[in-house]
Amino acid sequence: MLIKQSVVDVLMFLFEEYLGENNETMDERSDIQNRLEEVGFQHQEIDQAFDWLEDLATLREDNNHIQANTNSIRVFSDFEKNILDEESIGFLMYLEQSKILTPITRELVLDRIMALDHALDIEQLKWIVMIVLHTHPGEENAFAWMEGLVFNEVVDYIQ
């Protein structure tokens, strides 16, 4: 039986195996690609996952972020609403209201979700948020909170 894997599955695997806090060394990209193919991921999804991570690094390094007014309200575009269901939007709003996401990290998360160009379930969304926070300097506490949420399945937000 062939199981359809997604770019998010590759990202989750990469995070657990290579990017998490317990992993201090990063193998060469070709070695990682070979390992991913050995465990059953398709070449196209692997390339897309690496591109996704490289784009995230580029966005993170770009310091031209416009600081949002703390009284502003984020309005989601029709395109974003086609990708994010009400539960996902509610979850992102909860994370921002709880100060887990800042306006900047929220926009990074949204950019990375839109780059995937397909709907995500709430578990995949949690992983995307966790990966973005892990790679963003100064977000260690928010990352730890998200890590607990992803691995402990504890959530108390409005759906």
Summary of the structure (lengths in Angstrom):
residues: 159
radius of gyration: 15.8
end to end distance: 34.8
largest distance: 51.3
contacts: 400
relative contact order: 0.13
helix: 64%
strand: 0%
